[in-house]
Each structure stands twice: as structure tokens, then as C-alpha cells.
Amino acid sequence: MGGCVSVSISCDQLTKNVCSCLNRNGDYIHGLEENLTALQRALEEIEQRREDLLRKILSEERRGLQRLSVVQGWVSKVEEIVPRVNELVRMKSVQVQRLCLCGFCSKNLVSSYRYGKRVMKMIEEVEVLRSQGDFAVVAERVDAARVEERPTRPMVAMESMLESAWNRLMEEEIGILGLHGMGGVGKTTLLSHINNRFSRVGGEFDIVIWIVVSKELQIQRIQDEIWEKLRSDNQKWKQKTGDIKASNIYNVLKHKRFVLLLDDIWSKVDLTEVGVPFPSRENGCKIVFTTRLKEICGRMGVDSDMEVRCLAPDDAWDLFTKKVGEITLGSHPEIPTLARTVAKKCRGLPLALNVIGETMAYKRTVQEWRSAIDVLTSSAAEFSGMEDEILPILKYSYDNLKSEQLKLCFQYCALFPEDHNIEKNDLVDYWIGEGFIDRNKGRAENQGYEIIGILVRSCLLMEENQETVKMHDVVREMALWIASDFGKQKENFIVQAGLQSRNIPEIEKWKVARRVSLMFNYIETIRDAPESPQLITLLLRKNYLAHISSSFFRLMPMLVVLDLSMNKDLRHLPDEISECVSLQYLSLSRTRIRIWPAGLVELRKLLYLNLEYTRMVESLCGISGLTSLKVLRLFVSGFPEDPCVLNELQLLENLQTLTITLGLASILEQFLSNQRLASCTRALRIENLNPQSSEISFVATMDSLQELHFADSDISEIKVERKETVLPLQIPTTTTFFPNLSQVSLEFCKGLRDLTWLIFAPNLTVLRVISASHLEEVINKEKAEQQNLIPFQELKELRLENVKMLKRIHRGPLPFPCLQKILVNGCSQLRKLPLNFTSVPRGDLVIEAHKKWIEILEWEDEATKARFLPSLKAFPENIDTDGYEISIPSP
């Protein structure tokens, strides 16, 4: 009939299928507990097998092998199935509780059925994994990374540097490594050897890409070079925009474990703009770059940076000898000694060692080597290969300086002797005197230090410590070469500093000279009167000058900077100094000038005058005539103190910086109550106050004070003072009276019982107390607490010597977040330091003291003792401890 379907099935077949279904479904429920146990047992087994396999894989990878993909696939499947099994096991208690009728049925038949079915399927899946997890081989050697080897010089004397850089790069947490250092130091050589090493190690990286960035950053050129390493469809590629190129590069590199080597970068390379994925622990990629500018490391977000330094003397000698060759070195017995002198002139700079070594390779006479030394000493720019191969490379760093101001400041550093530690303060003072830094800016000194920082970060200066910098000798030659218009006008910049000269240059050379440096020589007398119409700078510091001809200064109308400091025999300055009408900077520091030169008062443009440590100046009368004066240094100048001098100082309306020594109580009182003079005082020494001078009161406006020294005085109390209210540390205040005070010393003073006033100096870094006979404590806790101020938060050094009455520094522990050194000597009653376990966060504190004092030192608790015992350092037995006495009280 239409629309009817007839189905015929045998009764036996139907019965068989129903029974099979009921049997299987019954296992899902009735066998649930047994199945779950079997599943957990199987899971434990494959997890154990996975752990064994991973240990084996790790061992093989340490041998440079790479795990097989099939092995990694099995491990990944196990890691994926574990949480799924655990999820089923977590549901066990609920599902088992639903069973009834001895496990043959369930209170929720559908739920139990579905759960039991999942368990059975999971058992099957785990069993399959278990059967597949038997591996005879887990790793194998693979082809090296896709890397194009680069031609390189043999790695001579830089092996340890290469190992250090490689090991750091291979650390798991290092993704971006920056190599910085001066030009010619071997950064590119180092990077080339890193590149080539990737071709010899196992292929854990898919590709290694080398890009020379250079000074002019061109993002699309970098993209093109990367893409050329990745693909070959250059025609279509060149038609794409930068954004599309970045996207294409990213989508290829994100699937690769790559190494990107960027040589010679001068500004930040934006990885996102290029299309390079950022390295991470997860992707295992690496980026290494070289730069001359340390600040680039910060801008590139490095995980680690490494300075590529000049070679140590022994390593430099090894490199030099390989360039010169054994035949030349053995051609005369004196040549090895002369060769060492030549090598030292290179100061460990590989570029100079290579070029000069190659130049000397066939010089086999003593005369040739002596001539080379003479040229390198007097005018190194004339040495063969210097102008062509060395100086132009170094000049890139100079060219990168952003302004003429920076370039002038850099050139100025070459006026100092070779290998000389240059005081930063001196540099800044010179630059201000020359007018390189705008003198009208209130922050001229800060600007000077900023310039020093830029030159250091540009690898044109080397920072020795917080106070000094140094210029590499080869960089100095480059500076002199530039200053002399690339050797065309050598007399423009005459530098004979530190050459042990006894005479000034010949008269003829002065006619075109603009800057002359004769520092650190043996010149005793100047009799000549050179005509110097263009001379701007004359540095005669640290000679043995005793006499200067009265006519010497007559023909120097453009002279701006004159430094005669450290000429200990110079007692007289000719009045003709008045003819240096352009003079703005004059230093007579550490001379024996006694008579105030009458001609000085005619120097109306003088801005800077330094008379520090002269000790013998008889009078300063007339100094008020220097109406333009901004900086006056009278620290330990020995001038007679009288009201006349104080009045004259007050008339210097443009004065911004003053250093001074005072010892007459009445003058000191007037000085400290004069707000204008006190506010511009940078350094103050108070000495020889007599017993009648019982108190010293400071005004609250000494915000420029950086150094404060007390010596040979009898002082009963030191107070801080506002205009109308004296604060004997009893009136609560939060005023900072000495915001910039960083150094305080107290030597051979009596009367003072504490120094609690130091709480008003929050930036104190150095405190030295020597032979203060009545001092009982440094900070009185009760007085300090009234002010709600915590002392010594910036203190780095505390020195206490021969303070026999001192019982404590502070009653109770204090935090010292910056403390680096404590020295205690001859303080027999001081038994405890104000320290607890958390006082000093840094681990490099040094506590120097006599061994006997260390033995009786008391501690806040055992934790404090354990924390600082490693910091203790006993004086050597041969050190004079100033008659140290120790008395142990009776129990």
C-alpha cells in the first residue's frame, strides 16, 4: 500500500543486540568504582613515565641535542589529558553516592550512565597513550641554526669577554642584551664572534639575523634586510608600506625562535615598528645590539647590559705582540722594552693596538721605535694610520653630540694631561668661566654635571668615581686633532700638559694660539712677553712658578680664563694683570700670594676668583670693586677678618657662590646674620674660636651650604636660628635649615656635648668627628623626637676618632638606608652602635675599629649581631690608633 514500510528482523538478533547493550551499559554503572580505580592507576603510570622521559630529555639537551617532535607531542598529550582525568576523579564521590542496589542501579540513571561512559572512554584514551609512550631515542643532533658566518679577526685577548657575553645571553631570563663601549673597543668583533658561534652550536634557534644599523636609522632598510633573510619575493615586498612589512615580518618571526643581532645603533630601534616580536621566556628569542651610547641600553629596554672595556695591560700586550710579530720583537734586545712603551700609549684600545701594531710590524731598528714613541708622545695624530684608520672611527661619537656646546666642552677636556683624573668641579668651573654654560642660569652647575653625564654615556669620558672623570688617551688625541682643525692649525690649541717641560712654548707659537695648557710641568720663571691677541685660555696650574714677568700679561686682550693654582712658590702677581681686560676666570688657589694685586680691581668682567688655601693673603680691601663677581672662593685663604672685609663682601651684588673661613666671633656672628651672604655660602670653615665664643647660631636660609667644618675651637652649643626666634631644639619645627649640607667635620673642638642640630641636615652624607673632647652623644634622642625628624637618612660615611667621652651615637637603633662605612677609633666609652637587624638594607657596610673594641662591642640582639659580624674589620696591627684606651667596667 502507498506510504507503508515493512521491516522484518529476526527475534534472535534482536535479543542479542539488547543483551549486548544492557551488558555494556551495566558496566558503565555497576563497574564504575572499579573503572575509576583503574583510570587513576593508569594515569599515575603515564605521569611517572612522563617524568622519567623529561629527565632523559633534559640530560640529552644538555649535551646539545634537540628533543624529537614525536616525543614532545606525547609529553604534550599527557599534559593535556591530566587535568581532564582529574576533573572526572573530583566528581567520583558524588557519582558513587548515587549508586544503589549494590551498584547495579543509580538514583539518577542518566547522569550515572553518562559519567560511567566518560570514564570508560578516558580509560581507553589513557591506555592508548601508555602504549605509545615507549621511546628508545628521545633527542638527536640537528642542523645548526640558519646563520651566515661573518669574517672576523682572530679573538685575541678578548676570549673571557666573549665567554661572559655568551653565557649572559644564554641565560633563560635574558631576552635583550646591550653591548656598549667606546669606538674601537671591539664591540663589532665581539658581536661577530657571537654570530659565528651560533653556527657551531645545536640548532635550538631557527634563524640568526645580522643587521648593521649605523648612525642614520632607516626602519624600512632594516625591514628589507630581515625579509631578505626570511623570504625571497623581493619584487612584491618592495611595493609594500612599512606597516604591512612590519605585519609580514611579525607573522613569520612569531613562529620562529630567532636571534637578531643589531650592530652599531645610535638611537632606539622600535621593534614594534620593524615588526620584531619582543623576546620572552616563552618564545626563547634573543636580541643583541652594540652601541657607543650607554643610554641606548635603557631606551631599548635591555634585560642586561655589558660594557665592552679596553683591554687590561697584559691582554693588550698579547694583542700588540701578535700584530708586531716575533721576528720584529726579536730583531734587537731593546725593542721589546720600547714596544711595551708603544703599546702602553694605546691604553688597551684594540683599534689602536691593531693599527699601530701593524704599522710597527716591520720596524726593526731601535731608532724607528724611539721615533714612534716621540711622535706618539708629542703629536700622536701624525703617527701613520692614526688620521686614516683610528681618529675617523672615534670621531663618529663626537659627531653624534647634539650641540656645539657639548662639542666645545668635550674638546676642553683634552687640555688636561694624559691619563689624568679630572675633578668634575674643576671642569664645570672652567666651562662656566669660558662661557660654554650660560652664566645667567641659576642652575649652571647642574647643567655642567649634565654635560659630563652625556659625555660619559657617549663613551667620550670615563667616570672614575663620583668626583672625577678621565679621558682615554686615544680619545684625547682625537679631541686635539679636532680642536686643531684636523691638524691644519696645530698652534690653535697648544697642549703641553704633564710633559715635564721647564719652559713656555716659543714666542712665535703664541700669535695664533687660542688655548694653551701647560699644566703639571716644571716651569719656574716666565720672562718672555709673547704677543697673544687671540689667546682665550691659559692654564699654568701645578708648576713651580716663582716669578712672572710684568710684561707677560700686556698683550693678552682676549684672555678669559687664567689658572695659576698650585704654584706653591708664587708670591706675587704683576699689576699688569689689569691689562687682561676680558678676564672672567682667575684661580690663585694654593699659591702663596700675599699682597692683593692692585691691578685686580680693574678687572671689571671678572666673574670667578679662587683664593682658596692661599693662607697668607694680607688684605682683601678693594675686592668690592669686582662688581661682576659671581663666584668667590676664600676657603682657608687666611685673610685678616675685620668689619671692612665683611662690608666689602656685602657690596658684591652679583655674588652667587661663596666659600669662606672665619674665626673671629664678632665677624662670624655678623656673617651668619647676613641673609644674603649666608644664603650664597657653599662651604664654611669655622676655626680658632676662643673660649669666650660659647655659642654659634645659624640662620635658616643657608640653603646653599654643602660643606661645614669646625676646627680648633671652643664651642658650647650650636643653634639654628630664624630671623627672630632662636631654636635651641626645643620648639617643634619641620623646617629644613641645611637642605644641601652633605659634609660636616669637627676636629679638635671642645665644649660641645651633642650634635643634635644635624637633624636639620637631611642630605648629610659624610660626618667626621675627630678629637671632640666633651662630646657625649651625637644625636640626643629626646631633642630629636621633639622635632619629629629622623637623622642620617642619606649618611654614607661616619668617622669617629679619639672622642673619649662619647657614650652613644643615638639612644636606640636608627635606619641607615645609605650607610657604607663606620670607622671608630679611640672611643673607649662607646660600646654600642645604633643598629638593629633592619638598619642597613645593603650588604656592603664596613665597620672598621680596633680589635679590642670589636671584642666588647654590644649588640641590640643576636639577629643584629649575626647581620653585622661580617661587616667588622679590625685595623691592621701596624696602624696607629692614637693611643687607644679601653676600660672594662666592673660587673
ChimeraX attribute file (.defattr): number of C-alpha atoms within 10 A of each C-alpha:
attribute: neighborCount
match mode: 1-to-1
recipient: residues
	/A:1	4
	/A:2	4
	/A:3	4
	/A:4	5
	/A:5	6
	/A:6	4
	/A:7	4
	/A:8	5
	/A:9	7
	/A:10	7
	/A:11	8
	/A:12	8
	/A:13	9
	/A:14	10
	/A:15	10
	/A:16	11
	/A:17	11
	/A:18	10
	/A:19	11
	/A:20	11
	/A:21	11
	/A:22	12
	/A:23	12
	/A:24	13
	/A:25	16
	/A:26	17
	/A:27	18
	/A:28	22
	/A:29	26
	/A:30	23
	/A:31	16
	/A:32	25
	/A:33	18
	/A:34	10
	/A:35	19
	/A:36	20
	/A:37	12
	/A:38	15
	/A:39	23
	/A:40	16
	/A:41	12
	/A:42	17
	/A:43	23
	/A:44	13
	/A:45	13
	/A:46	20
	/A:47	16
	/A:48	11
	/A:49	16
	/A:50	20
	/A:51	12
	/A:52	11
	/A:53	19
	/A:54	17
	/A:55	11
	/A:56	15
	/A:57	21
	/A:58	16
	/A:59	13
	/A:60	18
	/A:61	18
	/A:62	9
	/A:63	13
	/A:64	17
	/A:65	20
	/A:66	19
	/A:67	21
	/A:68	15
	/A:69	11
	/A:70	13
	/A:71	21
	/A:72	16
	/A:73	11
	/A:74	17
	/A:75	20
	/A:76	12
	/A:77	13
	/A:78	20
	/A:79	13
	/A:80	11
	/A:81	15
	/A:82	15
	/A:83	11
	/A:84	11
	/A:85	19
	/A:86	13
	/A:87	10
	/A:88	18
	/A:89	16
	/A:90	10
	/A:91	11
	/A:92	15
	/A:93	10
	/A:94	10
	/A:95	22
	/A:96	15
	/A:97	11
	/A:98	15
	/A:99	20
	/A:100	14
	/A:101	9
	/A:102	8
	/A:103	16
	/A:104	14
	/A:105	16
	/A:106	20
	/A:107	13
	/A:108	12
	/A:109	13
	/A:110	10
	/A:111	14
	/A:112	22
	/A:113	21
	/A:114	13
	/A:115	18
	/A:116	25
	/A:117	18
	/A:118	15
	/A:119	21
	/A:120	19
	/A:121	11
	/A:122	20
	/A:123	21
	/A:124	14
	/A:125	13
	/A:126	23
	/A:127	15
	/A:128	11
	/A:129	19
	/A:130	19
	/A:131	9
	/A:132	11
	/A:133	17
	/A:134	13
	/A:135	10
	/A:136	6
	/A:137	12
	/A:138	21
	/A:139	23
	/A:140	14
	/A:141	15
	/A:142	15
	/A:143	12
	/A:144	17
	/A:145	20
	/A:146	16
	/A:147	20
	/A:148	15
	/A:149	17
	/A:150	14
	/A:151	10
	/A:152	13
	/A:153	10
	/A:154	10
	/A:155	13
	/A:156	13
	/A:157	18
	/A:158	20
	/A:159	13
	/A:160	10
	/A:161	16
	/A:162	18
	/A:163	13
	/A:164	11
	/A:165	22
	/A:166	17
	/A:167	10
	/A:168	17
	/A:169	21
	/A:170	12
	/A:171	10
	/A:172	13
	/A:173	14
	/A:174	19
	/A:175	24
	/A:176	24
	/A:177	24
	/A:178	25
	/A:179	26
	/A:180	28
	/A:181	22
	/A:182	27
	/A:183	26
	/A:184	21
	/A:185	22
	/A:186	21
	/A:187	22
	/A:188	20
	/A:189	19
	/A:190	23
	/A:191	24
	/A:192	19
	/A:193	20
	/A:194	20
	/A:195	22
	/A:196	17
	/A:197	14
	/A:198	21
	/A:199	19
	/A:200	13
	/A:201	15
	/A:202	18
	/A:203	19
	/A:204	19
	/A:205	20
	/A:206	17
	/A:207	22
	/A:208	23
	/A:209	20
	/A:210	23
	/A:211	17
	/A:212	16
	/A:213	21
	/A:214	14
	/A:215	14
	/A:216	9
	/A:217	14
	/A:218	12
	/A:219	17
	/A:220	17
	/A:221	15
	/A:222	18
	/A:223	20
	/A:224	18
	/A:225	14
	/A:226	21
	/A:227	20
	/A:228	14
	/A:229	15
	/A:230	14
	/A:231	11
	/A:232	10
	/A:233	10
	/A:234	11
	/A:235	8
	/A:236	8
	/A:237	16
	/A:238	12
	/A:239	10
	/A:240	12
	/A:241	11
	/A:242	18
	/A:243	14
	/A:244	13
	/A:245	21
	/A:246	21
	/A:247	16
	/A:248	17
	/A:249	21
	/A:250	19
	/A:251	14
	/A:252	15
	/A:253	18
	/A:254	16
	/A:255	11
	/A:256	16
	/A:257	18
	/A:258	24
	/A:259	24
	/A:260	20
	/A:261	23
	/A:262	22
	/A:263	20
	/A:264	21
	/A:265	21
	/A:266	21
	/A:267	18
	/A:268	14
	/A:269	18
	/A:270	12
	/A:271	14
	/A:272	13
	/A:273	15
	/A:274	23
	/A:275	24
	/A:276	23
	/A:277	19
	/A:278	16
	/A:279	21
	/A:280	14
	/A:281	12
	/A:282	7
	/A:283	15
	/A:284	19
	/A:285	24
	/A:286	23
	/A:287	21
	/A:288	23
	/A:289	27
	/A:290	30
	/A:291	28
	/A:292	27
	/A:293	25
	/A:294	23
	/A:295	17
	/A:296	23
	/A:297	24
	/A:298	14
	/A:299	12
	/A:300	17
	/A:301	14
	/A:302	18
	/A:303	15
	/A:304	17
	/A:305	20
	/A:306	17
	/A:307	18
	/A:308	22
	/A:309	16
	/A:310	21
	/A:311	22
	/A:312	14
	/A:313	14
	/A:314	11
	/A:315	16
	/A:316	24
	/A:317	20
	/A:318	16
	/A:319	21
	/A:320	30
	/A:321	22
	/A:322	15
	/A:323	18
	/A:324	21
	/A:325	15
	/A:326	12
	/A:327	11
	/A:328	18
	/A:329	21
	/A:330	12
	/A:331	14
	/A:332	12
	/A:333	10
	/A:334	13
	/A:335	21
	/A:336	18
	/A:337	12
	/A:338	17
	/A:339	24
	/A:340	15
	/A:341	15
	/A:342	24
	/A:343	24
	/A:344	17
	/A:345	20
	/A:346	25
	/A:347	19
	/A:348	25
	/A:349	25
	/A:350	25
	/A:351	21
	/A:352	23
	/A:353	28
	/A:354	20
	/A:355	18
	/A:356	25
	/A:357	23
	/A:358	18
	/A:359	16
	/A:360	21
	/A:361	18
	/A:362	14
	/A:363	17
	/A:364	16
	/A:365	13
	/A:366	17
	/A:367	11
	/A:368	14
	/A:369	21
	/A:370	16
	/A:371	11
	/A:372	22
	/A:373	20
	/A:374	14
	/A:375	15
	/A:376	19
	/A:377	14
	/A:378	12
	/A:379	16
	/A:380	22
	/A:381	22
	/A:382	13
	/A:383	16
	/A:384	16
	/A:385	15
	/A:386	19
	/A:387	17
	/A:388	11
	/A:389	14
	/A:390	22
	/A:391	24
	/A:392	14
	/A:393	15
	/A:394	22
	/A:395	17
	/A:396	13
	/A:397	20
	/A:398	22
	/A:399	11
	/A:400	13
	/A:401	15
	/A:402	9
	/A:403	9
	/A:404	11
	/A:405	14
	/A:406	19
	/A:407	19
	/A:408	14
	/A:409	21
	/A:410	22
	/A:411	18
	/A:412	20
	/A:413	19
	/A:414	26
	/A:415	24
	/A:416	22
	/A:417	23
	/A:418	19
	/A:419	14
	/A:420	15
	/A:421	17
	/A:422	18
	/A:423	15
	/A:424	19
	/A:425	14
	/A:426	12
	/A:427	19
	/A:428	23
	/A:429	18
	/A:430	23
	/A:431	23
	/A:432	22
	/A:433	24
	/A:434	21
	/A:435	15
	/A:436	18
	/A:437	22
	/A:438	16
	/A:439	16
	/A:440	9
	/A:441	10
	/A:442	10
	/A:443	11
	/A:444	18
	/A:445	18
	/A:446	12
	/A:447	16
	/A:448	24
	/A:449	15
	/A:450	13
	/A:451	18
	/A:452	23
	/A:453	16
	/A:454	18
	/A:455	22
	/A:456	20
	/A:457	20
	/A:458	25
	/A:459	24
	/A:460	27
	/A:461	21
	/A:462	19
	/A:463	20
	/A:464	12
	/A:465	11
	/A:466	8
	/A:467	12
	/A:468	16
	/A:469	22
	/A:470	24
	/A:471	25
	/A:472	23
	/A:473	21
	/A:474	25
	/A:475	23
	/A:476	25
	/A:477	20
	/A:478	26
	/A:479	26
	/A:480	26
	/A:481	25
	/A:482	20
	/A:483	23
	/A:484	16
	/A:485	12
	/A:486	15
	/A:487	16
	/A:488	11
	/A:489	15
	/A:490	19
	/A:491	18
	/A:492	22
	/A:493	26
	/A:494	23
	/A:495	23
	/A:496	20
	/A:497	22
	/A:498	19
	/A:499	16
	/A:500	14
	/A:501	16
	/A:502	16
	/A:503	14
	/A:504	20
	/A:505	15
	/A:506	9
	/A:507	12
	/A:508	12
	/A:509	15
	/A:510	23
	/A:511	15
	/A:512	18
	/A:513	22
	/A:514	19
	/A:515	22
	/A:516	23
	/A:517	22
	/A:518	28
	/A:519	27
	/A:520	22
	/A:521	22
	/A:522	18
	/A:523	21
	/A:524	18
	/A:525	17
	/A:526	17
	/A:527	14
	/A:528	15
	/A:529	17
	/A:530	20
	/A:531	20
	/A:532	23
	/A:533	16
	/A:534	18
	/A:535	23
	/A:536	20
	/A:537	24
	/A:538	21
	/A:539	21
	/A:540	23
	/A:541	23
	/A:542	22
	/A:543	25
	/A:544	19
	/A:545	24
	/A:546	18
	/A:547	17
	/A:548	18
	/A:549	15
	/A:550	16
	/A:551	17
	/A:552	18
	/A:553	22
	/A:554	18
	/A:555	18
	/A:556	22
	/A:557	19
	/A:558	18
	/A:559	25
	/A:560	23
	/A:561	25
	/A:562	21
	/A:563	21
	/A:564	23
	/A:565	26
	/A:566	23
	/A:567	25
	/A:568	19
	/A:569	16
	/A:570	23
	/A:571	17
	/A:572	16
	/A:573	22
	/A:574	17
	/A:575	17
	/A:576	18
	/A:577	22
	/A:578	20
	/A:579	20
	/A:580	24
	/A:581	18
	/A:582	18
	/A:583	27
	/A:584	24
	/A:585	26
	/A:586	21
	/A:587	20
	/A:588	24
	/A:589	26
	/A:590	23
	/A:591	27
	/A:592	23
	/A:593	23
	/A:594	18
	/A:595	14
	/A:596	18
	/A:597	17
	/A:598	16
	/A:599	15
	/A:600	23
	/A:601	19
	/A:602	16
	/A:603	21
	/A:604	17
	/A:605	17
	/A:606	25
	/A:607	23
	/A:608	24
	/A:609	20
	/A:610	23
	/A:611	27
	/A:612	22
	/A:613	21
	/A:614	24
	/A:615	19
	/A:616	18
	/A:617	20
	/A:618	15
	/A:619	16
	/A:620	19
	/A:621	17
	/A:622	16
	/A:623	18
	/A:624	18
	/A:625	16
	/A:626	22
	/A:627	18
	/A:628	18
	/A:629	24
	/A:630	21
	/A:631	22
	/A:632	21
	/A:633	23
	/A:634	25
	/A:635	23
	/A:636	22
	/A:637	25
	/A:638	21
	/A:639	22
	/A:640	16
	/A:641	18
	/A:642	13
	/A:643	13
	/A:644	12
	/A:645	18
	/A:646	18
	/A:647	13
	/A:648	15
	/A:649	20
	/A:650	15
	/A:651	14
	/A:652	19
	/A:653	15
	/A:654	14
	/A:655	21
	/A:656	18
	/A:657	20
	/A:658	24
	/A:659	23
	/A:660	20
	/A:661	24
	/A:662	25
	/A:663	21
	/A:664	17
	/A:665	19
	/A:666	13
	/A:667	16
	/A:668	20
	/A:669	15
	/A:670	14
	/A:671	21
	/A:672	21
	/A:673	19
	/A:674	15
	/A:675	15
	/A:676	16
	/A:677	22
	/A:678	23
	/A:679	19
	/A:680	20
	/A:681	23
	/A:682	23
	/A:683	21
	/A:684	22
	/A:685	20
	/A:686	21
	/A:687	22
	/A:688	17
	/A:689	21
	/A:690	14
	/A:691	13
	/A:692	10
	/A:693	17
	/A:694	16
	/A:695	17
	/A:696	17
	/A:697	18
	/A:698	21
	/A:699	23
	/A:700	20
	/A:701	23
	/A:702	23
	/A:703	18
	/A:704	19
	/A:705	24
	/A:706	21
	/A:707	19
	/A:708	18
	/A:709	16
	/A:710	23
	/A:711	20
	/A:712	18
	/A:713	23
	/A:714	22
	/A:715	20
	/A:716	18
	/A:717	17
	/A:718	19
	/A:719	16
	/A:720	19
	/A:721	20
	/A:722	15
	/A:723	10
	/A:724	7
	/A:725	10
	/A:726	15
	/A:727	16
	/A:728	15
	/A:729	21
	/A:730	13
	/A:731	12
	/A:732	14
	/A:733	13
	/A:734	10
	/A:735	12
	/A:736	16
	/A:737	23
	/A:738	24
	/A:739	18
	/A:740	18
	/A:741	24
	/A:742	20
	/A:743	20
	/A:744	20
	/A:745	16
	/A:746	23
	/A:747	19
	/A:748	18
	/A:749	23
	/A:750	19
	/A:751	17
	/A:752	21
	/A:753	20
	/A:754	20
	/A:755	18
	/A:756	21
	/A:757	21
	/A:758	22
	/A:759	24
	/A:760	24
	/A:761	22
	/A:762	21
	/A:763	20
	/A:764	25
	/A:765	19
	/A:766	20
	/A:767	20
	/A:768	16
	/A:769	21
	/A:770	19
	/A:771	21
	/A:772	26
	/A:773	18
	/A:774	17
	/A:775	21
	/A:776	21
	/A:777	21
	/A:778	20
	/A:779	20
	/A:780	18
	/A:781	15
	/A:782	13
	/A:783	18
	/A:784	21
	/A:785	14
	/A:786	13
	/A:787	17
	/A:788	12
	/A:789	17
	/A:790	15
	/A:791	22
	/A:792	24
	/A:793	18
	/A:794	17
	/A:795	21
	/A:796	19
	/A:797	20
	/A:798	18
	/A:799	17
	/A:800	22
	/A:801	20
	/A:802	23
	/A:803	24
	/A:804	23
	/A:805	19
	/A:806	23
	/A:807	19
	/A:808	21
	/A:809	22
	/A:810	20
	/A:811	16
	/A:812	13
	/A:813	16
	/A:814	19
	/A:815	18
	/A:816	21
	/A:817	16
	/A:818	18
	/A:819	24
	/A:820	18
	/A:821	17
	/A:822	19
	/A:823	18
	/A:824	21
	/A:825	24
	/A:826	24
	/A:827	23
	/A:828	20
	/A:829	19
	/A:830	22
	/A:831	16
	/A:832	18
	/A:833	19
	/A:834	16
	/A:835	21
	/A:836	20
	/A:837	18
	/A:838	15
	/A:839	17
	/A:840	19
	/A:841	13
	/A:842	12
	/A:843	12
	/A:844	13
	/A:845	19
	/A:846	18
	/A:847	20
	/A:848	18
	/A:849	22
	/A:850	21
	/A:851	14
	/A:852	13
	/A:853	22
	/A:854	17
	/A:855	8
	/A:856	12
	/A:857	12
	/A:858	13
	/A:859	18
	/A:860	15
	/A:861	11
	/A:862	10
	/A:863	12
	/A:864	15
	/A:865	16
	/A:866	12
	/A:867	16
	/A:868	19
	/A:869	12
	/A:870	13
	/A:871	16
	/A:872	17
	/A:873	15
	/A:874	13
	/A:875	15
	/A:876	11
	/A:877	9
	/A:878	6
	/A:879	8
	/A:880	10
	/A:881	17
	/A:882	10
	/A:883	9
	/A:884	16
	/A:885	15
	/A:886	15
	/A:887	8
	/A:888	8
	/A:889	6
	/A:890	4
	/A:891	3
